[in-house]
Amino acid sequence: MRSRMTARRGEVRIRRAVARDARRLTRLVTSSRAYEGPYAPMVAGYKVGPDYIEAHAVHVAVDEDGRVLGFYALILSPPELDLMFVADDAQGRGIGRLLAAHLREEARREGLADVRVVAHPPAEGFYRSVGAERTGTVTARPPAVMWDRPEMVLRTGDGPDGNRP
């Protein structure tokens, strides 16, 4: 699959991920400071493989030099945000908001009214700030996940009420 540019914001653009991005995306996940300490086991040994990238709607935010600043992975059926990461050194630059807006637009293009988000507990505030609404709690499943996580929904604006975000 070829890369294609789908959005721009200043010097940052979002494009569809390709198989050769797999190692960079894996590194982004496993080196994230958000998963240090008690959260470290969640990403230990985690891999974003080329097959995963080909099977799902994975998009990356890159700078003008092609450096990956962040990415998200949308599972279309049932609709769920599977992964969203922003490089530690790129946080605070609006990359997460750009990715969330792109995710909404991509979901809307696919005809989805909303997307389920099971958030990393420290990321709940971010998801709420981009319009996600809390719908419940996903309970811990030791040993894989040792903590409860907020369950949320991010509406695309094409839902039954017809409202746009």
N, C-alpha and C positions, 0 to 999 in steps of 0.2 A: 504494500500500500504506500502511495506517495504522500509526503507531507503536504498539507495545504494550510495556508494561512486563513484563519477564520475571524480574528479580531485583533485590533491594535489599541494600545493605550500608551502614548508617548513612545518610549523606546522598547516597550514590551509588546509581544504579540503572542497570540494563542494559536496553536496548530494541533492537528491530530497527531497523536503519538505514533511512532513507527517501531518496529521490532528492535531496531538498533538503539532505541532509547532505554531498553529494559535495564541495563546495568546502572545507568544514571538514576533511574527512578527507584530502583532497589536501594541504591546508596542514600538517596534522599530519605527514604523511609527508615532505614536502619541507623542513620546518623542523627535523626531528629532529637533535639533536646527535650521535646515534649514527651518523649518516651524514655526518659532516664529514670533512675531509681526504681520505685515499685512497678512502673509501667514497662520497664525494659523487656521482661519476658514476652510481652505481646508482639514485639517486632524482631526478637532474636531469631536469626535464621530466615527471616521473611524474604521472599523473592517476588519481584514483579517480572514475570517471564514474557518472552516474545509472544507466546500463545495467548496469554492473558490480554496483552495489548491488542492483538488481532481480534479477540472474541468480544471485547467490550468497547464502549465509547470512552477512550482514554485521550485526554487532551493535556498538552503541556504549555506552560507560559515560559517563553524564552526571551532573553535580552537580545540586543542587536548583534552580539557576538555568537549567538546560538546557545548560550549557557542556560541550562534548565533552572528556572527560578521556583517552579512549583508545578503541580499537576493534580488532576482529579480523574476518577474512574467512575463512570455511570453504568450501572447494570440496568438494562432496559426492561427486563421482565423477570420478576416484578420490579418496578422502578425503585432503585435504591442507590444512594451515593455510597460506593464501596470504599473509596479512598480519596482523601484530599490532603495534600501536604504542600507546605511552602518552605523553601530552604531557610534555615535559621538566619543566615545573613541577609535574606531578602524580606524578612518580616517587617511590618510597619510601613511598607511602601505601597500598599493597596493591592498586592498580588492576589491575596485571598479573596478580596471583594471582586476583583476582575474575574477570577476563576468561578466564583459563585454566580455572578451575572451570566457568564458564558454557559455554565451548567443549566441555569434556568432556561436560557434561550435554546440550548440543545434539546432539553427535555420537551419544551414547547414544540419545537420542530418535529419531534418524534410523536407528537400527539398526546403527551403525558400531562395530566392535570396537576400531579404533584409527585414529589420524590421523597421517599423515606430516608431519614438520616439517623443512624445510631452513632451518637457522637462520643468521642474521647471526652471524659468528664471535664478536663480543663478547657476544651474547645466549645462548650455549650454557649458561652457568652458570645463568641464569634458568630456561631450559626444563628443565634437569636438576633444579632445585630444586622444580619443580611435577610431577615424576614422569616426564619424558620420558627415554627410554633411547636412547643412541647406537647406531646401526645401521651407520654407515659414513660416507663422505665423498663429497660431490658435488664433482667437480673443476671448476676454473676454466674459464670459457668466454669468453676474451677476444674482442672488446673489451667485451661486455656485463657480464660478471662476471670480475673480475681475480684473485679469490682462491678457494681451496677453502673449502667450507662444510660444517659438520657436518650429517649426515643423522640424524634421530632419529625415534622413534615415541612417540606419546602414547596410551596405552591408555585406553579408556573404562571398563574394568572389566566389560564384558559380553562379553569375549572367550571363547575356547574353554575357558580354565581357570576361568571363572566368577568370578574375583576382582574385587572392586570396588576402586577406588583408595583 
